[in-house]
Amino acid sequence: MKRLLIVLFAAASLAFSAGIASAATSTGTVGVSASVVQACTLATTNVAFPQYASGQAAVVNANGNVAITCGSGVPYTYTLNTGLQPSGAQTRMTDTVSFLNYGLYSDAGYSILATNTSNPTSGTGTVQNFILYGQVPGAQSGLTAGAYTDTVTVSVTW
């Protein structure tokens, strides 16, 4: 009988230890999602005209840039307003006393105004540069000496 108890105890011990050593697996899932939105970025380079003498006959030219990056195929429109102190459609810089007329154009021939014009296009996924051709007309007299400035707002809508 003693022997039977030892055998039973050994068998029970083996069964118990086998249950502890056996491995089990439980699985689950993790959901992964993302929302991709259309987006555009905008950077600009100022138009900085060289010196202008009151009444000079010659025009003064300078270039700036509008750099827009939109996703490939994203339709967008960019616009430039007429600045802080326009006179109708005429853009003007001021030194707070006098006004100096200027224009921003989208072509090197200075014939297509870039301000108050809607410019629709489509994104390429890389930067698209739009040169601003600035021009101060000649023969503007009666100007006070000083620094003339204006701020034109560029907007991109997609």
C-alpha positions in Angstrom: 0.0 0.0 0.0 2.9 2.3 0.8 4.2 1.6 -2.6 0.9 2.4 -4.2 0.8 5.8 -2.5 4.3 6.7 -3.6 3.4 5.8 -7.2 0.2 7.8 -7.0 2.0 10.7 -5.4 4.7 10.6 -8.2 2.1 10.4 -10.9 0.1 13.3 -9.4 3.3 15.4 -9.1 4.2 14.7 -12.8 0.7 15.6 -13.9 0.8 18.8 -11.9 4.3 19.9 -13.1 3.4 19.1 -16.7 0.4 21.5 -16.4 2.6 24.3 -15.2 5.2 23.8 -17.9 2.8 23.7 -20.8 2.4 27.0 -22.8 -0.8 28.7 -23.8 -1.3 31.5 -26.4 -4.0 34.2 -26.5 -4.2 36.5 -29.5 -5.9 39.9 -30.1 -5.8 42.6 -32.8 -4.8 46.2 -32.9 -6.6 48.5 -35.4 -4.4 51.0 -37.3 -5.8 53.9 -39.2 -4.8 57.3 -40.5 -6.6 60.2 -42.2 -4.7 61.8 -45.1 -5.8 65.4 -45.9 -5.0 67.6 -48.8 -2.6 70.4 -47.8 -0.6 73.2 -49.2 2.3 75.2 -47.9 3.3 78.7 -48.9 6.5 80.7 -48.7 7.4 84.1 -50.2 10.4 86.2 -51.1 10.0 89.9 -50.8 10.2 92.3 -53.7 12.9 94.8 -52.7 13.2 97.7 -55.2 16.5 99.6 -55.6 16.6 103.3 -54.9 14.2 105.6 -56.7 14.7 109.3 -57.2 11.6 111.4 -57.0 10.6 112.4 -60.6 13.1 110.1 -62.3 12.0 109.0 -65.8 13.3 105.5 -65.7 11.2 102.6 -64.3 12.6 100.5 -61.4 12.2 96.7 -61.5 12.6 94.0 -58.9 11.5 90.4 -58.5 10.0 88.4 -55.7 8.7 84.9 -55.5 5.7 82.9 -54.3 6.5 79.2 -53.6 3.6 76.9 -53.2 3.7 73.2 -52.4 0.5 71.1 -52.7 0.0 67.4 -53.0 0.0 65.9 -56.4 -3.2 66.6 -58.3 -4.6 68.9 -55.5 -6.4 71.8 -57.3 -5.7 75.2 -55.7 -5.9 78.9 -56.4 -3.6 81.6 -55.2 -4.4 85.3 -55.0 -2.5 88.5 -54.1 -4.4 91.5 -52.7 -3.6 95.1 -53.6 -1.7 95.8 -50.3 -2.5 98.0 -47.4 -3.0 101.4 -49.2 -4.2 100.9 -52.7 -5.9 103.5 -54.8 -8.5 101.4 -56.7 -6.5 98.6 -58.4 -3.2 100.6 -58.1 -0.8 99.2 -55.5 1.1 101.9 -53.5 3.9 102.0 -51.0 4.0 104.8 -48.4 6.4 106.4 -46.1 3.4 107.6 -44.1 3.5 111.0 -46.0 3.7 110.3 -49.7 2.7 107.4 -51.9 4.9 105.6 -54.5 2.9 103.6 -57.1 4.1 100.1 -58.1 2.8 97.0 -59.8 3.3 93.3 -59.3 3.0 91.3 -62.5 3.0 87.6 -63.3 5.0 88.0 -66.5 8.4 89.4 -67.4 6.7 91.8 -69.9 4.9 93.6 -67.0 1.6 93.3 -68.8 -0.4 90.8 -66.6 -1.2 92.1 -63.1 -0.7 89.5 -60.4 -2.8 91.4 -57.8 -6.6 90.9 -57.5 -6.3 88.0 -59.9 -7.3 84.4 -59.2 -4.7 82.0 -60.4 -6.0 78.4 -60.5 -3.6 75.5 -60.9 -2.9 72.0 -59.6 -0.3 70.7 -57.2 2.6 68.5 -58.3 3.7 67.3 -54.9 6.8 69.5 -55.2 7.4 73.2 -54.8 6.0 75.4 -57.6 7.6 78.8 -57.9 5.7 81.8 -59.3 7.9 84.8 -59.9 6.5 88.2 -59.1 7.8 90.9 -61.4 7.7 94.2 -59.6 7.9 97.6 -61.3 7.8 101.2 -60.1 6.8 103.5 -62.9 8.9 106.5 -63.7 8.0 110.2 -63.5 6.5 110.1 -60.0 7.4 113.4 -58.5 6.8 115.2 -55.2 7.9 112.3 -53.1 9.4 112.8 -49.7 12.7 111.1 -49.1 12.5 108.0 -46.9 11.7 104.3 -46.8 8.5 103.3 -48.6 6.8 100.0 -47.8 3.6 98.0 -48.4 2.4 94.6 -47.4 0.6 92.4 -50.0 -1.2 89.3 -48.7 -0.9 86.1 -50.6 -3.6 83.5 -50.1 -3.8 79.9 -51.2 -7.1 78.1 -51.3 -7.4 74.4 -52.0 
